[in-house]
Amino acid sequence: MSNAPILLRDDKDGIATLTLNRPEKFNALSTELMGLIQKELDALALDRTIRVVILAANGKAFCAGHDLREMSDDPGPEAIQALFDQCSKMMVTLTKIPQPVIARVHGMATAAGCQLVAQCDLAIAAEGVRFATSGINVGLFCGTPMVAVTRNLPRKQAMEMLLTGEFIDAATAAQYGLINRVVAPDKLDADVQTLAEKIAAQGPAFIAAGKHLFYRQIEDGLASAYQEATKTMVDNMQRGDTRQGIDAFLDKRDMPKWQDR
């Protein structure tokens, strides 16, 4: 798999499927992977032959969030600012392209992976999938994932996820509004395809205009929210105990005792 592309694209009958392909890293969002996703989203925005986008993943997990090894290797403010600026741009682009984006979720979706699910227009998950905004467990509050998650979930449910880092199951995620529905694992592909085909059968101009209006009227201030959240995460990453927490996670050691201030 080391020589395989880390992002795959397959187009069929007006539906483009983008597949995260870093299975050995649980599809962690490296700067390279985010760059490739951004490139494809920019191209899709101009592609009138594509009416729906499916975001999928290979391996055991949908996405485990940001690549903590990459962050730990260059934890300075400039690098972290650039990383979260890149991520925020990619997330906003998901809502700006004219095609609806459906997340096909399996395994788990944590931190920025949970954010990715939340930021997609629609999401279907297999039974057994688990979701978490788990950055708090390594001392890095999920500020940017919060932006997308709080635009899906009721406030108190979102706050509990953010403050505890605990997992919720797929049924709870559907109840909270993070995903549209839960299906049996062997029905996941079929259900995602059926939804995509229903949307693709509609007039693309109407779909594009409707999606644009939806976010314009309900998501006013999204870009500003991401800017503020990015600043928070950059500052958080500069904390010594956060660095220790990430290193402990990567090295499979016990978590450090968090500082009071």
N, C-alpha and C positions, 0 to 999 in steps of 0.2 A: 504493500500500500504506500510505501514511501515515495514512489514515483508517480502515484496517481494524482490527478487534479484534485484540489481540495474543495472545489465547487463544480458541480455538474449542472448542465442545462439540457433539458429535453423538451422540444416543442411538438405538439400534436393537436390537430383540430382546434386551433385557436387557444390552446392552454399551454402555458410554459411552466415547467416544473424545475425549480432551482433546488438542488440537493446538497446540503452541507456534507462534506466528505472527509472529515478528520476523525474517523471512528476511534482511533487509538487515543485521541485526546478528548473524547466525548464531545466532539464538534465545538470545542472552545473557540471563541471569537478572537482569533489573532488579528493583528493589523492587516496581514496579507489577506485573510479570509474576508474581513470587512471590506477591504478595497475591491475584491472581486465581486462581492455582493453589490456594492455601490455601482460598479461598472455595469453589471447586468441590469440593475434597476434603472439606471440612466438610459441604457439602450432600450429597455422595455417601454419606457415612457414615450418613446418615439416610434414604437413598432405597432402599426395599426392592425397587423395580422393577429396579434395576441390580445385576447379579451379577458383572460383570467390568469393569475399567477398562483401556483402552489409552492409553498416553502416546506421542504421536507428534509430528512437527514438520514444518513446511513449509520449503522452501528447500534450500540445498546441504548444511546440517549439522543434526544432531539438536540439539546445544547446545554452544556454545563456552565455557560456564562463566559466571562472574559478569560483570556489565557493568563493565569496568575503567574506562571513562570516568566512570561514575557514582561509583565508588569514589574515583577521583582527584579529582573535583570537591569531595568532602567527606570527606577522609581522617582526620578527627579521631576519637578513641577512641569518643565517644558514637555517632556515625553508623555507624562500622564495627561496633561492638557490636550496634547495632540491626539492621543488615543481616544479620549472621551468626546472631543470635538468630532472626530471621525465617526464614532459610534452614534452620536446624536444626529449627525447629518444623515446617516444611513437609516435610522429609525424614522426621522421625519420624512425621508423620501418614500418609505413604505406607504405613508398616507397621501403623498402627493402624486404618485404615479396614477394614471387614469384607471388602470385595471384593479379590481378587487384582489386582495392577497389572502389566500387561505393557508393557515398553518396546519400541517399534518403532523400531529404530535404523538411521539411514542417514548417509552422509557422514562425520561425525566427532563424537566426544563427548570434550571436553577439560575438565580441572579439575572445576568443579562440574557440568559436563555428564556427565563420567564418573561422578561421584558419584551423579547422578540415575539413571543406568543401574544402578549397583550397588545403589541403595536400592530400586529396584522389585523386586517379588517374582520376576518372570521377565523375560527379555529375549531378543529375537531380532534379529539384525543381518544386514544385507545384506553380501554379499561386497564388499570394498573399503573397508569402514568402518575408521576408525582411532581408537584410544583413547589418551589420555594424561592424566596428572596433571601438567600443564605449568606450574603456578604457580612452581615452583622456577626456571624460566627467566627470570622477571621479578623474582626475589628474594622471592617470597611462597610459602613452603612450603605445600603443599596440606593443611593441617591438618584441616579439616572434611571434604573429600573422602576423606582417609585413613580416617576412621571407617567409611564405607560400604565403601570398597575393601578394607580389611583384614578385613572380614567376608565377603568373597567370595573373595579370593585367598590362596594360601599366603604366608607371611610374607616370604620372600626375594624372591619375584616382585613382591609389593606394594612392598617397600622399594626395589627397583631402579627401578620406575616412579616412585616418589615422589622419589628422590634424583637421577634423571637427567632427568626430564621427557620422556623419549623416547617416541615412539609405538609401540604394538603394533598388529598387524593383527587382523582379526576372528577368524581361525583361532586365533591365539595367545590372544585374549581368551576364546574358547570353551575352549581347553585349560586356561587358568588358572582358569576358573569364573566369569568376569565376566558371561558371557552363556550362554544355554542352547545356542544353535546358530547356525550361519551358513547363509544361504540365498541363492540367486541374487537379484539385485535385482528381477527381474520376478516373483519368487515371494514377495517379502516380505509384501505385503498379504495374500495368500492364506494363508500359513503363520501369520501372527499371528491372522488371523480364525479359522482352524481351531482353534488352541490356545484362543482365547477361547471359542469355541462349545463345546468339550469341557468346559471348566470351568463355563460357564454352565449346562450340562445337569445338573450335579451339584446336590445339595441345598444351597441357600444357607446354611442354618443350620449344616450340617456344615462347609462351606467356611469360614465365618466363625469357627467355634470352632477349627477346625484351624489357620487362620492365626494366630489369637490365641495358641494354645498354642505354635506353632512359634517365634514371637518371644519369648514369655515364657521358654521354656526355653533358647533359644540366644543371645538378645540381652540378657541381664540387664546393666544398667548402660549401655544405649545413650544415654539422655538425659544421664547424667553424663559420658559420653565426649564428647558434643557440646558440653557446657558447657566442658570443659577445652580441647577443640580450638578452640572459638570464642575463648576467652581468648588462646590462642597466636596465632591469626590477627589478633586486634585488636592485640596487642603487635607482631607482625610488620609490620603495616601502618603503624605509627608510625615505622619505621626510615626514615631519609633515603634510603638506597640502594634500598630497596624502592620508594619514591615515584619515584625516578629511573628505576628499571627499568620501572615501569608507564608512566611518561611516554615513555620511549624506545620502548616497544612501540607505544603509541598514535600517536606521531609518526613511527614507522618509522625510528628512528635506531638506531645501534649500542648494544648494552647497555653500561651502565657497568661499571667494575671494582668487584666486590663488596668491601665492607669486611671485615676479618678478624674484627672484633668488633661 
